[in-house]
Amino acid sequence: GAWGGFESGAGADRKPQVYVRAQLTLKEQGGEVTEAEKEASITIAQELREGEKGKTGEENIIGSSINSVRGAMANAKWIQNLIRNIVDVIESLFNLINWVDPQKSMLVYAGICLVLVCLLVVKTRYLVLVGGLQQFLSGLLRSGRRKKKEKRKEEEGKDKGKDEGKGENGRAGTRKLGNPISNLIAMVPTNEDLRRYYFWENFRLGEIEKERINEKRRVARLRTLFKAKFQGSVSLRTAEGEWSGGHFLVLQSHRVAWWKSERAFDNGEACLGQIHFSGHSGLAGLSPLDMRTLGKQELARCSCVFGRSGGRAVG
């Protein structure tokens, strides 16, 4: 039902309000449906359907267009994948003939030679006869095994759970390995597989060759320009007491200089620090603190250098 009214007094200027109370009465389960109720239900469903069509007609057209585009894209992807699979098989066959994988190519050529010998020795009519008998006998033996299997099931009364794991010949079913020819073709790499493999292999060899060339240039530069007495990677400790490793040090007759790394030296970057052997300079012993912090092997390989720059380096 519904009722409404106007408030008086202090709230008389308010707008009128309508209060609605709705109650849902469910039909008893299993009760009989009258014809009037059926017609009312059908009419309401049709009205709702027509209203939905009028509201979302344009949306349905747009949605169907989007679905058509998505379906076309899915079909295009499927066609693309199909063409890729076909091309992969062709490339694998081509690489199988061209000895890309010597073991598998040897197997294929050995099989071809065996077939050729059989065709030369055995007459063709005998091969045709054996092929026909094989097809006839395989079907006959299969039907015989099937009948024998059914008879054995009836006699022994095996339950279905045990029979489901058995093959056609009555023995426990084994996992199917697929077609050996398709497996052989799938094992042969395609051109894309070869490109990926040789790309990283060439990249590794290129890095090794690049490092060899850089080392050759570095040695020539140190001999001709720097006339170095010693060069190599060292760990340095500055006057502040901080250790840093991986530096490239060059010892000359009048100074010692170090760079951040060998690559920094090869790139022509400025040195991080240097000590000139002029005036009060030379070698010194390690401090008691250095001797306490360093191990025996490190002490045997350490040197303390001082010079005009005012810094000290242990390497």
Secondary structure, 3 states (H helix, E strand, C coil): CEEEECCCHHHCCCCCEEEECCCCCCCCCCCCCCHHHHHHHHHHHHHHHHHHHHHHHHHHHHHHHHHHHHHHHHHHHHHHHHHHHHHHHHHHHHHHHCCCCHHHHHHHHHHHHHHHHHHHHCCHHHHHHHHHHHHHHHHHHHHHHHHHHHHHHHHHCCCHHHHHCECCCCCECCCCCCCHHHHHHHHCCCHHHHHHHHHHHHHHHHHHHHHHHHHHHHHHHHHHHHCCCEEEEEEEECCCCCEEEEEEEEECCCEEEEECCHHHHHCCCCCCEEEECCCCCEEECCCHHHHHHCCHHHHHCCCEEECCCCCEEEC
